[in-house]
Each structure stands twice: as C-alpha cells, then as structure tokens.
C-alpha cells in the first residue's frame, strides 16, 4: 500500500502559496523587534508575494501600505509576540479588503426568486447552477428550478439535465428546434416556476470564449425577460487577472449583484480572490471549492482570511462534518475512541464519514496549523483511504470487532478478497495499533492542557496525524 507522492510540478491548492508567504514574513518578527525599517522590508516582501499570486498591483500596494501603517501605529504588547501582531494586522486588512455588507442572496426577492448566472465559457456556470440549486435546497429548504438557457455550447443542456437528475433538482430544458432560443426558454422556465410554485429559478446563460457584443446582447435579452432579483458573474479563479478584467467588462454592461469564484481548490496564485472585490466593487458571494456538487460555500471574509493565514477554518470544518454526520446512521462513541478501545468497524465508519466530507487534503486544510505541515499534506492520498477500506470490507464481522484474532491464514484470505498483498494487511493492522496508542496519548494531551503549538510540533515530528493511519511518515 505505497504512499502517494505529489509530483514536484503539481500545483498547490488555491491560496496555499499566499499562506506560506504570509507565514514566512510573520516569522521574521518572532523576536518582537519591529522597527520602521523592519516593517518596510517586511511589507516589500508581502507586496512581492501578492504580485506573484497575481493580485492586482494597486490592490497589493494599498494592502501593504495599510498593514504597515497598522503595525507602526499599534501599541507593543508584552504578552503578544511580534509575529502574532503581524498576523493580526494581516487578518484585519484581509477581512477589510474582501468583506461586504451585501448578502449572498438578494434581500426581499420576488416569488419565485430569479437568479441569473453570467460568465465566459469554461468558468463553470452550468456546474455552478446545479451547485447553487443544491445549496439553496439544503441550507434554506427552497424548491429550486434550473433553466438550461445555454444553447451555444454543445452538451450544456444535457449536462444540466444530468446534474438535475443526480441531485434531484427540477430542470427546465428544451431540445433544439424552431422557436427555441435563450429568451424563449427563459420565458417558459419562469412561467413554469410560477405555475408549479417553485421558490427559486436559477438561469444558466450562454458563455463565450471572450467578451463580445453578441454575448452581452443575448444576456441582456434574457435579463429583460426574466427580470432577475440577482445576476451573478461566475469567474474562474484560476485565470487570475483575466478573471478580474472579465468582471470589469461584464460589470459595465450588467447590473451585477455579486461574484461567484469557481475552482478555488486548484490554483497556486489565488490573486482573483483578493482582487475581485476591490477592483470590481462587487462582493464575492459564493466560492466553488471542489468538484463535488456540495462543494459550494457562502463567502465569508473572516474565514477565508483565516485560511490564508493558516489559522484554519474550524467553523467550516464543523459544518462539513455535520453535513456528513447527518447522513451517517451509526453514532460513534468518542469517549470509547479516545480511550483506545477502537475496532476496525469504527475505522471503516470513519473512512465513510471522511469521504462524505470531501477530499482528505481539503478536510485537513481546514485544520489550524496545517500549512506548516504541507509536506505531509502533499502525501495524503484519497485512494489510500479506499484501499484500506477495501481491506476492512474483506474482513468478517468478528474480525472487524476483534482484530486481535487476525492470524496468518486470515490475513492471506483478507488480502485476496481486497486484491492486495498480505504486507498491505499487515501495514494496516500495525497502523491501527499505532492509532489506538495515539488516541490514548491525544486523550492525555488534551486533558493535560497541553498547548496546541506543542501538539502540532509533536505531530509534525511524527509525520502523521492521529486518526488517519497508513499515511507515509516524513
């Protein structure tokens, strides 16, 4: 069961490079020394890091100027290190940069609420339409109708149909023919939404490879027909400053409510997330954070700033776990777990919950301090979880509850059933035993009031995290 080794050319997740840069700069001030010259030099490094992350030059300049002013004017607190003051200043200005008082969904919408999605081809509008419909149903219990008005891209209508079928969302879609055009489809979709008492209508409009008059005229016509309560511009965050320039062009023609940034899990730069709000004057309302249909979240400036600064996103982690646990029928006895009385069935249940929460890297990335363990994160492999799950599924019920009975013959049978080697079964069993010990040790650490910093340092030395056996050691 070999570990996964990330390719040296593999791009780190969105905002991770910024996270490393901010942490490196904060570390300069660990000693507490913070002269004007130190601050100016630090801010030059911050500006360089922001520009490398493809942040708009004017935004980078204003951000570093405000952070520098905040640091130089702040009172020096003996109980707080210089690094902590720098992180606090970064956090405050990042929040100011990205925050908006506008709600993600429009206030006082009509019934049905009409949401129009616009953007360039490839930005992910169709997928986002389905994600937004699912988000409204799960978070707000709204009955949503999706309208397939992208008649330009081959397969777009069928894609939305299939997404609707998978997610149990209603879709208004029409096959090509006389009289079938985006405006007509939008009109009939709106009438259906009214007749069938839908709470919301999400309109997926056509995109183009670049902004042009024909595209804008078509979206204008659809907007006039449906009179949307909110028009969102869907931007591919991986395109960096190109996304910001697209936003300018759309903003000049359409009455935008806000922005939806997609593919936030796949770019090393992340500048669009920091630039879009400032440059366009429109708030970021939602973030697409992965390929799963549930990977859409309402934008929260405080939480995103915390992620960038490696302060974690505990709220997001709890919400993600809660959603997974709501679908889980078995309830885990955590007191028993922390006492080290763990079974292979418990482990299998945890694997299933983790898979519902999304990729392992995404889940671990929400934990505070994980940025400092990026070497470990790069080795985390979702396929490894599936391989271990296959081994446990090959065990009998008695073997899962009492793994101590696994002798040589049983291990050979389990390996054959899982399509793996006996060495893989042995490795999982050894990791399982280590996990039991770690659970006991974590219980002692937590009850002993040990600091999070010390705990993370110990975990980093071990090169593994408790509760996730089988990951390669550093």
C-alpha positions in Angstrom: 0.0 0.0 0.0 2.5 2.6 -1.2 2.1 6.2 -0.2 1.2 8.9 -2.7 4.0 11.2 -3.7 3.0 14.5 -5.2 4.7 15.4 -8.4 7.2 18.2 -8.0 5.3 20.2 -10.7 2.0 19.7 -9.0 0.2 23.0 -8.3 -0.6 23.5 -4.6 -4.3 24.4 -3.8 -5.6 27.9 -4.1 -4.2 30.4 -1.6 -1.6 27.9 -0.2 1.3 29.8 -1.7 0.0 33.1 -0.2 -0.4 31.2 3.1 3.3 30.2 3.0 4.4 33.7 2.1 2.5 35.4 4.9 3.8 32.8 7.5 7.3 33.3 6.3 7.1 37.1 6.7 5.4 36.8 10.1 8.2 34.6 11.3 10.6 37.5 10.7 9.1 39.2 13.7 9.1 36.4 16.2 11.6 38.1 18.4 9.3 41.0 18.8 11.7 43.5 17.2 9.7 45.7 14.9 11.4 48.9 13.7 10.1 51.0 10.9 12.9 49.6 8.7 11.9 46.1 9.6 8.2 46.8 8.8 9.0 48.4 5.4 11.2 45.5 4.4 8.5 43.0 5.5 5.9 44.9 3.5 8.1 44.8 0.4 8.1 41.0 0.8 4.4 41.0 1.2 3.9 43.1 -1.9 6.1 40.8 -3.9 4.2 37.7 -2.6 0.9 39.3 -3.6 2.1 40.2 -7.1 3.4 36.7 -7.6 0.0 35.4 -6.5 -1.4 37.6 -9.3 -3.1 40.1 -7.1 -3.8 43.4 -8.8 -0.8 45.8 -8.4 -2.9 48.7 -7.0 -4.6 46.3 -4.5 -1.3 44.9 -3.4 0.1 48.4 -3.0 -2.8 49.7 -0.9 -2.9 46.5 1.2 0.7 46.6 2.2 0.5 50.3 3.0 -2.4 49.8 5.3 -0.8 46.8 7.1 2.4 48.8 7.5 0.6 51.8 9.0 -1.4 49.5 11.3 1.8 47.8 12.6 3.7 51.1 13.1 0.8 52.7 15.0 0.0 49.8 17.2 1.0 49.7 20.8 3.5 47.0 21.6 2.0 44.4 23.9 4.4 42.4 26.1 2.1 39.4 26.2 1.9 39.2 22.3 4.8 38.3 20.1 5.7 40.4 17.1 4.7 37.6 14.8 1.3 37.5 16.4 0.8 41.2 15.9 1.8 40.8 12.2 -0.7 38.0 11.7 -3.4 40.1 13.5 -2.7 43.0 11.2 -2.7 40.8 8.1 -6.0 39.3 9.2 -7.7 42.6 9.8 -6.7 44.1 6.5 -7.6 40.9 4.5 -11.0 41.0 6.0 -11.4 44.7 5.2 -10.2 44.0 1.7 -12.7 41.2 1.0 -15.7 41.9 3.2 -19.0 43.2 2.0 -22.3 44.1 3.8 -24.3 42.7 0.9 -26.0 39.4 1.5 -25.1 36.4 -0.7 -28.7 36.1 -1.9 -30.8 39.2 -2.6 -32.9 40.8 0.0 -36.7 40.9 -0.5 -36.8 38.9 -3.7 -39.9 38.2 -5.7 -41.5 34.8 -5.8 -40.0 32.9 -7.4 -36.6 34.4 -6.7 -34.8 34.6 -10.1 -31.0 34.2 -10.2 -29.2 34.7 -13.5 -25.7 33.3 -14.0 -23.4 35.0 -16.5 -19.7 34.5 -17.4 -17.3 33.2 -20.0 -17.2 29.7 -21.4 -15.3 27.4 -19.2 -15.9 29.3 -16.0 -18.2 26.6 -14.7 -21.6 28.3 -15.0 -23.6 25.1 -15.6 -22.0 23.2 -12.7 -22.4 26.2 -10.5 -26.1 26.5 -11.4 -26.6 23.0 -10.1 -24.4 23.6 -7.0 -26.3 26.8 -6.2 -29.7 24.9 -6.5 -28.5 22.2 -4.2 -27.1 24.8 -1.7 -30.4 26.6 -1.5 -32.3 23.4 -1.1 -30.1 22.1 1.7 -29.4 25.3 3.5 -32.7 27.1 3.0 -35.2 24.4 2.2 -36.1 26.1 -1.1 -37.8 24.4 -4.0 -35.5 25.2 -7.0 -35.9 25.0 -10.8 -32.9 25.2 -13.0 -33.3 26.7 -16.5 -31.0 25.5 -19.3 -30.6 28.6 -21.4 -27.0 27.9 -22.7 -27.9 26.9 -26.2 -24.5 27.8 -27.6 -22.2 25.2 -26.0 -22.8 21.6 -27.3 -23.9 19.4 -24.4 -24.7 22.2 -22.0 -28.4 21.5 -21.9 -27.8 17.7 -21.4 -25.2 18.4 -18.8 -27.7 20.4 -16.7 -30.3 17.7 -17.2 -28.0 15.0 -15.9 -26.9 17.2 -12.9 -30.5 17.8 -12.1 -31.2 14.1 -12.2 -28.3 13.3 -10.0 -29.2 15.9 -7.4 -33.0 15.5 -7.6 -33.4 19.1 -8.9 -36.0 20.0 -11.4 -34.7 21.3 -14.8 -36.5 23.2 -17.5 -34.7 22.2 -20.7 -35.8 22.2 -24.4 -34.3 20.4 -27.3 -33.2 22.5 -30.3 -35.8 23.3 -32.8 -37.8 26.2 -34.4 -38.7 28.9 -31.9 -36.3 27.5 -29.3 -33.9 30.4 -28.3 -32.5 31.5 -24.9 -35.1 34.2 -24.4 -38.0 31.9 -25.2 -36.6 29.1 -22.9 -36.1 31.6 -20.1 -39.6 32.9 -20.5 -41.2 29.5 -20.4 -39.0 28.4 -17.5 -40.1 31.5 -15.5 -43.8 30.7 -16.2 -43.3 27.1 -15.1 -41.6 28.3 -11.9 -44.7 30.4 -11.2 -47.2 27.8 -12.2 -45.6 25.0 -10.2 -44.8 27.2 -7.1 -41.0 27.0 -7.2 -39.3 29.2 -4.6 -36.3 30.0 -6.9 -35.3 29.9 -10.6 -31.6 29.6 -11.5 -30.9 30.6 -15.1 -27.8 29.2 -16.8 -27.0 31.5 -19.6 -24.6 31.0 -22.6 -20.9 31.8 -22.4 -18.3 32.7 -25.0 -14.6 32.3 -25.2 -14.3 36.1 -24.8 -16.5 39.1 -24.0 -18.2 40.3 -27.2 -21.3 42.3 -28.2 -23.3 39.2 -29.3 -22.8 37.6 -25.9 -23.8 40.7 -24.0 -26.9 41.3 -26.2 -28.1 37.8 -25.5 -27.6 38.0 -21.8 -29.3 41.5 -21.8 -32.3 40.0 -23.6 -32.6 37.1 -21.1 -32.3 39.5 -18.2 -35.0 41.8 -19.6 -37.3 38.7 -20.0 -36.7 37.3 -16.5 -36.0 40.5 -14.5 -33.7 38.6 -12.1 -33.5 39.5 -8.5 -29.7 39.0 -8.7 -27.3 38.5 -11.5 -24.0 36.7 -10.6 -20.9 36.8 -12.6 -19.2 33.3 -12.5 -15.4 33.7 -12.6 -12.8 31.0 -13.0 -10.4 31.9 -10.2 -7.6 30.0 -11.9 -7.4 32.7 -14.6 -6.1 35.3 -12.2 -6.2 38.9 -13.5 -8.0 37.7 -16.6 -10.9 37.0 -14.3 -10.8 40.5 -12.9 -10.7 42.1 -16.4 -13.7 39.9 -17.4 -15.5 41.2 -14.3 -14.9 44.8 -15.4 -16.4 44.2 -18.8 -19.5 42.4 -17.5 -20.0 44.9 -14.8 -20.1 47.8 -17.3 -23.0 46.1 -19.1 -24.9 44.1 -16.5 -26.4 45.1 -13.1 -24.3 42.6 -11.2 -25.3 41.6 -7.6 -22.0 39.8 -6.9 -19.4 37.3 -8.0 -19.1 33.5 -7.7 -15.5 32.3 -7.8 -15.0 28.8 -9.1 -12.1 26.3 -8.9 -10.8 27.7 -5.7 -9.2 24.4 -5.0 -6.9 24.3 -8.0 -4.7 27.3 -8.4 -1.4 28.3 -6.9 -1.9 32.0 -7.2 -5.2 33.0 -5.8 -5.0 36.7 -6.7 -8.5 36.9 -8.1 -9.9 36.1 -4.7 -8.2 39.2 -3.2 -8.5 41.5 -6.2 -12.1 40.9 -7.5 -13.9 42.6 -4.6 -11.7 45.7 -4.7 -11.4 46.1 -8.4 -15.0 45.5 -9.5 -16.7 47.0 -6.5 -18.9 43.8 -6.3 -18.9 41.4 -3.4 -17.8 37.8 -3.7 -21.0 35.9 -2.8 -20.0 32.2 -3.2 -16.9 30.0 -3.7 -16.7 26.8 -5.6 -14.2 24.8 -3.6 -14.1 21.4 -5.3 -15.6 19.0 -7.9 -18.4 17.6 -5.8 -21.9 19.1 -6.1 -21.8 20.1 -2.4 -18.5 22.0 -2.9 -20.1 25.4 -2.9 -19.9 27.7 0.2 -21.2 31.2 1.0 -18.2 33.6 1.0 -17.1 34.7 4.5 -14.2 37.1 4.6 -13.2 36.2 8.1 -13.0 32.5 7.3 -11.1 33.0 4.1 -8.6 35.3 5.7 -8.1 32.7 8.5 -7.4 30.1 5.9 -4.9 32.3 4.1 -3.0 32.9 7.4 -3.1 29.2 8.4 -5.5 29.9 11.3 -7.7 27.2 10.0 -11.4 27.2 9.3 -12.9 25.5 12.3 -16.4 26.7 11.5 -16.2 25.3 8.0 -14.7 22.0 9.3 -17.6 21.6 11.8 -20.2 22.4 9.1 -18.7 19.9 6.7 -18.5 17.3 9.4 -22.1 18.0 10.5 -23.4 17.5 6.9 -21.6 14.2 6.7 -22.7 13.0 10.1 -26.3 13.9 9.4 -26.3 11.2 6.7 -24.4 8.7 8.9 -26.6 6.2 10.7 -24.0 5.0 13.2 -23.1 7.2 16.1 -19.5 7.0 17.2 -18.8 6.7 20.9 -15.9 9.2 21.1 -15.2 8.5 24.8 -14.6 4.9 23.8 -12.5 6.0 20.8 -10.3 8.3 22.9 -9.7 5.6 25.5 -8.1 3.5 22.7 -11.0 0.9 22.6 -11.1 1.1 18.8 -12.3 -1.6 16.3 -11.8 -1.9 12.6 -15.6 -1.3 12.2 -15.1 2.1 13.9 -12.3 2.8 11.4 -14.5 1.8 8.5 -17.3 4.1 9.7 -14.8 7.0 10.0 -13.5 6.4 6.4 -17.1 6.6 5.1 -17.6 9.9 7.0 -14.3 11.4 5.7 -15.3 10.5 2.1 -18.6 12.4 2.6 -16.7 15.4 3.8 -14.7 15.7 0.6 -11.1 15.1 -0.2 -8.7 14.4 2.7 -6.5 17.3 1.7 -9.5 19.7 1.8 -10.6 18.5 5.2 -7.1 18.6 6.7 -6.5 22.1 5.1 -9.3 23.4 7.3 -7.5 22.5 10.5 -5.4 25.2 12.2 -1.7 24.9 11.7 -1.9 22.5 8.7 0.0 24.9 6.5 3.2 24.2 8.4 2.7 20.5 7.7 2.4 21.0 3.9 4.9 18.3 3.3 2.6 15.8 4.9 -0.5 17.1 3.2 1.2 16.6 -0.2 1.5 12.9 0.6 -2.1 12.5 1.6 -3.9 10.3 -1.0 -7.7 9.7 -1.1 -7.0 6.4 -3.0 -5.1 5.2 0.1 -8.3 5.5 2.1 -10.2 3.5 -0.4 -7.5 0.8 -0.4 -7.7 0.5 3.4 -11.5 0.5 3.2 -11.3 -2.5 0.8 -9.2 -4.4 3.2 -11.5 -3.9 6.1 -14.6 -4.8 3.9 -12.9 -8.1 3.2 -12.9 -9.0 7.0 -15.7 -10.8 8.7 -17.8 -9.0 11.3 -16.0 -10.8 14.1 -12.6 -9.8 12.6 -13.6 -6.1 12.4 -14.8 -6.1 16.0 -11.8 -8.2 17.3 -8.8 -7.5 15.0 -6.6 -9.3 17.5 -7.7 -12.6 16.1 -6.1 -11.9 12.7 -3.7 -14.7 12.3 -1.6 -15.5 9.2 -4.3 -17.5 7.4 -7.0 -14.9 8.0 -4.7 -12.1 6.7 -4.0 -14.1 3.5 -7.7 -14.5 2.9 -8.4 -10.8 3.5 -5.6 -9.8 1.1 -7.0 -12.0 -1.7 -10.5 -10.6 -1.1 -9.3 -7.0 -1.2 -7.0 -7.5 -4.2 -4.0 -6.5 -2.2 -0.9 -8.1 -0.6 -0.6 -9.6 2.8 2.0 -6.9 3.5 -0.8 -4.3 3.0 -3.0 -6.0 5.6 -0.1 -6.2 8.0 0.7 -2.5 7.4 -3.0 -1.5 8.1 -3.1 -3.6 11.3 0.2 -2.0 12.5 -1.2 1.4 11.7 -4.4 0.5 13.5 -2.5 -0.4 16.6 -0.5 2.8 16.4 -3.7 4.7 16.1 -5.1 3.2 19.3 -1.9 4.3 21.1 -2.2 7.8 19.6 -5.8 8.1 20.6 -4.8 7.3 24.2 -1.9 9.7 24.0 -4.1 12.5 22.5 -6.6 12.0 25.3 -3.8 12.6 27.8 -2.5 15.6 26.0 -6.0 17.2 25.7 -6.8 16.5 29.4 -3.4 17.8 30.5 -4.0 21.2 28.9 -1.0 20.9 26.5 -0.7 23.8 24.1 -1.8 23.4 20.5 1.6 24.6 19.4 3.3 21.8 21.2 0.9 19.2 20.0 1.3 20.3 16.4 5.1 20.2 16.8 4.9 16.7 18.1 2.6 15.6 15.2 4.9 17.2 12.7 7.8 15.3 14.0 5.9 12.0 13.7 4.9 12.9 10.2 1.4 11.7 10.6 -1.9 12.7 12.1 -3.9 10.7 14.6 -7.0 9.1 13.2 -5.6 8.7 9.7 -3.4 5.5 9.7 -1.4 4.4 6.8 -0.1 7.8 5.6 3.6 7.7 4.9 5.9 9.0 7.6 8.1 12.0 6.9 
